[in-house]
Amino acid sequence: MEVRNNLRYSEDHEWVLVENDIATVGISDFAQDAMGDVVFVELPEVGSNLDAGQPFGVVESVKAVSDLLAPLSGEVVEINEELLDTPDSVNSSPYEDAWMIKIKLADDAQVEALMDAEAYRSCIAEQ
């Protein structure tokens, strides 16, 4: 399982890359592996306001349908339109091609509450 050192992670297996006040969000390599082959992704509309911990979309795999939970609060400023046509990129490229949304952060302090790579490695080792 690849865990990237430059990212933050939620307990729900979303990864976050923060650049200035914009957070790019996707699901981790661990999560995509556990799900199996992803066949469908539903994402929110640009302009939607998200609250941390609340659902913002859905990922459907051959095994199950899973809610995507917002790791941070803020406004959706961009979605990955290509992912809607190629949901299988979640499996092949979870950290590059399969980013899901970009959020304009409402509260920078929420980023510090997310796990760093070392903490996330410990978290998934226990599962």
GROMACS elastic network, one bead per residue, 0.5 to 0.9 nm:
[ bonds ]
;  ai    aj funct       b0    kb
    1    28     6  0.89084   500
    1    29     6  0.60496   500
    1    30     6  0.58213   500
    1    33     6  0.83175   500
    2    28     6  0.81440   500
    2    29     6  0.59688   500
    2    30     6  0.74659   500
    3     7     6  0.82171   500
    3    28     6  0.75714   500
    3    29     6  0.72354   500
    3    30     6  0.82156   500
    3   117     6  0.62727   500
    3   118     6  0.85857   500
    3   120     6  0.78014   500
    3   121     6  0.69937   500
    4     7     6  0.58445   500
    4     8     6  0.85511   500
    4    95     6  0.86388   500
    4   117     6  0.63378   500
    5     8     6  0.79918   500
    5   116     6  0.73016   500
    5   117     6  0.50681   500
    5   118     6  0.77313   500
    6    17     6  0.73553   500
    6   116     6  0.81889   500
    6   117     6  0.75069   500
    7    15     6  0.63102   500
    7    16     6  0.56077   500
    7    17     6  0.52331   500
    7    18     6  0.79586   500
    7   115     6  0.87705   500
    7   116     6  0.67943   500
    7   117     6  0.66725   500
    8    14     6  0.84642   500
    8    15     6  0.57027   500
    8    16     6  0.50992   500
    8    17     6  0.66232   500
    8    18     6  0.84704   500
    8   111     6  0.75464   500
    8   112     6  0.85147   500
    8   114     6  0.57866   500
    8   115     6  0.54532   500
    8   117     6  0.64299   500
    8   120     6  0.82628   500
    9    12     6  0.81183   500
    9    13     6  0.62712   500
    9    14     6  0.56878   500
    9    16     6  0.60999   500
    9    27     6  0.89570   500
    9    28     6  0.80532   500
    9    71     6  0.81003   500
    9   114     6  0.55397   500
    9   116     6  0.63137   500
    9   117     6  0.71249   500
    9   119     6  0.86591   500
    9   120     6  0.64022   500
   10    13     6  0.52683   500
   10    14     6  0.53207   500
   10    15     6  0.65454   500
   10    16     6  0.81240   500
   10    70     6  0.89425   500
   10    71     6  0.59954   500
   10   113     6  0.86472   500
   10   114     6  0.54695   500
   10   115     6  0.62158   500
   10   120     6  0.80038   500
   11    14     6  0.75128   500
   11    71     6  0.86905   500
   11   114     6  0.79858   500
   11   115     6  0.78230   500
   11   120     6  0.79533   500
   11   123     6  0.78503   500
   12    27     6  0.86564   500
   12    31     6  0.84730   500
   12    53     6  0.88536   500
   12    68     6  0.81504   500
   12    69     6  0.70210   500
   12    71     6  0.80922   500
   13    26     6  0.86694   500
   13    27     6  0.58677   500
   13    28     6  0.55778   500
   13    29     6  0.85833   500
   13    30     6  0.73833   500
   13    31     6  0.58924   500
   13   120     6  0.86144   500
   13   124     6  0.89625   500
   14    25     6  0.66231   500
   14    26     6  0.54981   500
   14    28     6  0.56583   500
   14    31     6  0.80013   500
   14    68     6  0.79837   500
   14    69     6  0.77628   500
   14    70     6  0.80696   500
   14    71     6  0.68563   500
   15    24     6  0.81075   500
   15    25     6  0.56387   500
   15    26     6  0.53425   500
   15    27     6  0.55867   500
   15    28     6  0.57476   500
   15    71     6  0.82048   500
   15    95     6  0.82320   500
   15    99     6  0.89887   500
   16    23     6  0.61253   500
   16    24     6  0.55712   500
   16    26     6  0.68092   500
   16    27     6  0.86863   500
   16    71     6  0.77840   500
   16    72     6  0.88870   500
   16   111     6  0.84451   500
   16   114     6  0.86618   500
   17    22     6  0.82490   500
   17    23     6  0.54683   500
   17    24     6  0.51242   500
   17    25     6  0.67054   500
   17    26     6  0.89853   500
   18    21     6  0.68466   500
   18    22     6  0.57254   500
   18    24     6  0.63958   500
   18    25     6  0.88926   500
   18   111     6  0.81378   500
   19    22     6  0.54175   500
   19    23     6  0.63639   500
   19    24     6  0.81153   500
   20    23     6  0.81413   500
   21   103     6  0.82499   500
   21   104     6  0.57989   500
   21   105     6  0.55363   500
   21   106     6  0.85026   500
   21   108     6  0.75820   500
   22    77     6  0.85262   500
   22   102     6  0.63886   500
   22   103     6  0.54820   500
   22   105     6  0.59645   500
   23    72     6  0.83021   500
   23   101     6  0.81759   500
   23   102     6  0.54398   500
   23   103     6  0.50916   500
   23   104     6  0.64975   500
   23   105     6  0.67229   500
   24    99     6  0.68111   500
   24   100     6  0.74254   500
   24   101     6  0.58741   500
   24   103     6  0.64961   500
   25    70     6  0.83897   500
   25    71     6  0.80613   500
   25    99     6  0.58445   500
   25   100     6  0.57096   500
   25   101     6  0.54084   500
   25   102     6  0.62127   500
   25   103     6  0.78307   500
   26    90     6  0.85688   500
   26    94     6  0.69241   500
   26    95     6  0.69865   500
   26    98     6  0.66644   500
   26   100     6  0.50387   500
   26   101     6  0.70974   500
   27    30     6  0.81874   500
   27    31     6  0.62202   500
   27    32     6  0.68191   500
   27    68     6  0.83824   500
   27    90     6  0.77320   500
   27    94     6  0.64129   500
   27    95     6  0.77608   500
   27    98     6  0.81553   500
   27    99     6  0.75775   500
   27   100     6  0.80456   500
   28    31     6  0.51616   500
   28    32     6  0.63671   500
   28    33     6  0.85929   500
   28    90     6  0.89629   500
   28    94     6  0.62745   500
   28    95     6  0.72124   500
   29    32     6  0.52632   500
   29    33     6  0.61100   500
   29    34     6  0.86199   500
   29    90     6  0.84935   500
   29    91     6  0.76721   500
   29    93     6  0.83871   500
   29    94     6  0.59316   500
   29    95     6  0.76519   500
   30    33     6  0.52381   500
   30    34     6  0.62504   500
   30    35     6  0.87450   500
   30   124     6  0.75889   500
   31    34     6  0.51340   500
   31    35     6  0.62007   500
   31    36     6  0.87998   500
   32    35     6  0.51062   500
   32    36     6  0.63128   500
   32    37     6  0.78354   500
   32    38     6  0.76762   500
   32    90     6  0.65311   500
   32    91     6  0.56647   500
   32    94     6  0.73591   500
   33    36     6  0.54885   500
   33    37     6  0.81241   500
   33    91     6  0.70692   500
   35    38     6  0.71480   500
   35    59     6  0.89249   500
   35    60     6  0.83371   500
   35    61     6  0.60402   500
   35    62     6  0.76969   500
   35    63     6  0.62779   500
   35    64     6  0.70075   500
   35    65     6  0.87428   500
   35    66     6  0.85939   500
   35    91     6  0.89811   500
   36    61     6  0.60514   500
   36    62     6  0.63935   500
   36    63     6  0.64087   500
   36    64     6  0.86911   500
   36    91     6  0.76947   500
   37    60     6  0.85912   500
   37    61     6  0.52869   500
   37    62     6  0.57183   500
   37    63     6  0.78110   500
   37    88     6  0.66896   500
   37    90     6  0.85151   500
   37    91     6  0.66084   500
   38    41     6  0.77997   500
   38    59     6  0.70042   500
   38    60     6  0.58314   500
   38    62     6  0.65805   500
   38    63     6  0.87215   500
   38    87     6  0.59827   500
   38    88     6  0.51936   500
   38    89     6  0.81132   500
   38    90     6  0.66832   500
   38    91     6  0.66908   500
   39    59     6  0.78942   500
   39    60     6  0.58280   500
   39    61     6  0.52586   500
   39    62     6  0.69215   500
   39    86     6  0.82990   500
   39    87     6  0.56624   500
   39    88     6  0.61024   500
   40    58     6  0.80048   500
   40    59     6  0.59040   500
   40    60     6  0.50008   500
   40    61     6  0.68642   500
   40    83     6  0.87940   500
   40    84     6  0.71773   500
   40    85     6  0.84864   500
   40    86     6  0.82866   500
   40    87     6  0.54669   500
   40    88     6  0.79445   500
   41    57     6  0.74697   500
   41    58     6  0.57280   500
   41    60     6  0.63205   500
   41    61     6  0.89585   500
   41    83     6  0.70909   500
   41    84     6  0.58599   500
   41    85     6  0.87076   500
   41    86     6  0.87879   500
   41    87     6  0.58814   500
   41   100     6  0.89940   500
   42    56     6  0.85913   500
   42    57     6  0.51662   500
   42    59     6  0.64867   500
   42    60     6  0.85654   500
   42    84     6  0.70327   500
   43    56     6  0.66371   500
   43    58     6  0.68362   500
   43    59     6  0.88304   500
   43    68     6  0.87997   500
   43    79     6  0.70763   500
   43    80     6  0.83231   500
   43    81     6  0.88182   500
   43    84     6  0.80571   500
   43   100     6  0.73080   500
   43   101     6  0.76814   500
   44    47     6  0.85572   500
   44    48     6  0.66241   500
   44    56     6  0.59110   500
   44    57     6  0.60308   500
   44    76     6  0.76879   500
   44    79     6  0.75615   500
   44   101     6  0.82853   500
   45    48     6  0.57015   500
   45    76     6  0.72813   500
   45    77     6  0.87786   500
   45    78     6  0.83071   500
   45    79     6  0.75066   500
   46    49     6  0.87975   500
   46    75     6  0.78432   500
   46    76     6  0.51085   500
   46    77     6  0.53540   500
   46    78     6  0.56700   500
   46    79     6  0.66675   500
   46   101     6  0.88586   500
   47    75     6  0.58782   500
   47    76     6  0.52260   500
   47    77     6  0.60363   500
   47    78     6  0.82859   500
   48    56     6  0.89638   500
   48    74     6  0.84213   500
   48    75     6  0.56748   500
   48    76     6  0.53864   500
   48    77     6  0.81513   500
   49    73     6  0.75001   500
   49    74     6  0.56514   500
   49    76     6  0.63300   500
   49   103     6  0.88379   500
   50    53     6  0.87046   500
   50    54     6  0.70641   500
   50    55     6  0.82007   500
   50    56     6  0.69813   500
   50    70     6  0.66737   500
   50    72     6  0.75209   500
   50    73     6  0.51419   500
   50    74     6  0.53102   500
   50    75     6  0.61129   500
   50    76     6  0.73373   500
   50   103     6  0.84531   500
   51    54     6  0.56208   500
   51    55     6  0.84207   500
   51    56     6  0.88284   500
   51    70     6  0.65951   500
   51    71     6  0.82526   500
   51    72     6  0.65830   500
   51    74     6  0.67189   500
   52    55     6  0.85595   500
   52    69     6  0.73729   500
   52    71     6  0.51195   500
   52    74     6  0.81995   500
   52   110     6  0.84413   500
   53    69     6  0.53585   500
   53    70     6  0.51982   500
   53    71     6  0.59459   500
   53    72     6  0.73753   500
   53    73     6  0.83533   500
   54    68     6  0.81807   500
   54    69     6  0.52135   500
   54    70     6  0.56016   500
   54    71     6  0.82632   500
   55    58     6  0.79663   500
   55    67     6  0.59178   500
   55    68     6  0.53827   500
   55    70     6  0.60863   500
   56    67     6  0.74452   500
   56    68     6  0.56838   500
   56    69     6  0.57777   500
   56    70     6  0.60079   500
   57    66     6  0.86273   500
   57    67     6  0.59146   500
   57    68     6  0.50180   500
   57    69     6  0.73655   500
   57    70     6  0.87854   500
   58    65     6  0.69321   500
   58    66     6  0.56772   500
   58    68     6  0.54000   500
   58    69     6  0.88456   500
   59    64     6  0.83752   500
   59    65     6  0.58469   500
   59    66     6  0.52933   500
   59    67     6  0.64059   500
   59    68     6  0.68890   500
   59    87     6  0.85722   500
   60    63     6  0.78480   500
   60    64     6  0.59421   500
   60    66     6  0.62458   500
   60    67     6  0.87247   500
   61    64     6  0.53457   500
   61    65     6  0.62190   500
   61    66     6  0.82495   500
   62    65     6  0.83827   500
   69    72     6  0.89098   500
   70    73     6  0.69711   500
   71   110     6  0.83208   500
   71   111     6  0.84511   500
   71   114     6  0.77942   500
   72   103     6  0.80425   500
   72   105     6  0.71737   500
   72   106     6  0.80012   500
   72   107     6  0.79265   500
   72   108     6  0.88393   500
   72   110     6  0.62405   500
   72   111     6  0.71700   500
   72   114     6  0.89605   500
   73   103     6  0.78375   500
   73   104     6  0.83417   500
   73   105     6  0.62462   500
   73   106     6  0.56156   500
   73   107     6  0.68699   500
   73   110     6  0.78761   500
   74   103     6  0.56876   500
   74   104     6  0.53551   500
   74   107     6  0.76093   500
   75   102     6  0.83212   500
   75   103     6  0.52896   500
   75   104     6  0.52049   500
   75   105     6  0.69522   500
   75   106     6  0.74956   500
   76    79     6  0.73942   500
   76   101     6  0.67306   500
   76   102     6  0.57886   500
   76   104     6  0.64524   500
   77   101     6  0.76898   500
   77   102     6  0.56741   500
   77   103     6  0.56236   500
   77   104     6  0.64005   500
   78    81     6  0.87121   500
   78   100     6  0.86258   500
   78   101     6  0.57480   500
   78   102     6  0.50916   500
   78   103     6  0.72726   500
   79    82     6  0.88298   500
   79    83     6  0.87182   500
   79    99     6  0.83783   500
   79   100     6  0.58788   500
   79   102     6  0.63175   500
   80    83     6  0.55423   500
   80    84     6  0.74134   500
   80    97     6  0.86266   500
   80    98     6  0.74947   500
   80    99     6  0.65326   500
   80   100     6  0.52177   500
   80   101     6  0.61049   500
   80   102     6  0.84602   500
   81    84     6  0.55549   500
   81    85     6  0.74268   500
   81   100     6  0.84835   500
   82    85     6  0.54568   500
   82    86     6  0.61802   500
   82    87     6  0.81926   500
   82    97     6  0.84991   500
   82    98     6  0.84468   500
   83    87     6  0.50523   500
   83    88     6  0.80389   500
   83    89     6  0.70294   500
   83    90     6  0.79096   500
   83    97     6  0.78324   500
   83    98     6  0.62099   500
   83    99     6  0.80426   500
   83   100     6  0.73035   500
   84    87     6  0.58330   500
   85    88     6  0.88445   500
   86    89     6  0.59052   500
   86    90     6  0.83553   500
   86    98     6  0.88378   500
   87    90     6  0.59317   500
   87    91     6  0.81582   500
   87    98     6  0.78178   500
   88    91     6  0.55039   500
   88    92     6  0.67432   500
   88    93     6  0.86459   500
   88    98     6  0.85977   500
   89    93     6  0.53492   500
   89    94     6  0.68096   500
   89    97     6  0.64075   500
   89    98     6  0.55983   500
   90    93     6  0.56414   500
   90    95     6  0.82776   500
   90    97     6  0.75713   500
   90    99     6  0.80721   500
   91    94     6  0.60549   500
   91    98     6  0.82631   500
   92    97     6  0.84042   500
   92    98     6  0.83633   500
   93    96     6  0.55524   500
   93    97     6  0.54435   500
   93    98     6  0.58753   500
   93    99     6  0.87443   500
   94    97     6  0.65721   500
   94    99     6  0.67431   500
   95    98     6  0.62380   500
   95    99     6  0.63094   500
   96    99     6  0.62027   500
   97   100     6  0.88824   500
   99   102     6  0.83671   500
  103   106     6  0.86583   500
  105   108     6  0.63056   500
  105   110     6  0.88001   500
  106   110     6  0.87466   500
  107   110     6  0.58415   500
  107   111     6  0.79703   500
  108   111     6  0.57382   500
  108   112     6  0.76989   500
  109   112     6  0.55496   500
  109   113     6  0.71133   500
  110   113     6  0.52410   500
  110   114     6  0.70391   500
  111   114     6  0.55075   500
  111   115     6  0.86533   500
  112   115     6  0.76708   500
  112   116     6  0.86968   500
  115   118     6  0.77487   500
  115   119     6  0.55137   500
  115   120     6  0.57642   500
  116   119     6  0.54495   500
  116   120     6  0.61901   500
  116   121     6  0.87208   500
  117   120     6  0.50450   500
  117   121     6  0.61153   500
  117   122     6  0.87134   500
  118   121     6  0.51770   500
  118   122     6  0.64807   500
  118   123     6  0.87397   500
  119   122     6  0.51540   500
  119   123     6  0.62197   500
  119   124     6  0.88855   500
  120   124     6  0.62511   500
  120   125     6  0.84545   500
  121   124     6  0.54092   500
  121   125     6  0.60901   500
  121   126     6  0.88336   500
  122   125     6  0.50972   500
  122   126     6  0.65334   500
  123   126     6  0.55416   500
  123   127     6  0.69935   500
  124   127     6  0.51481   500
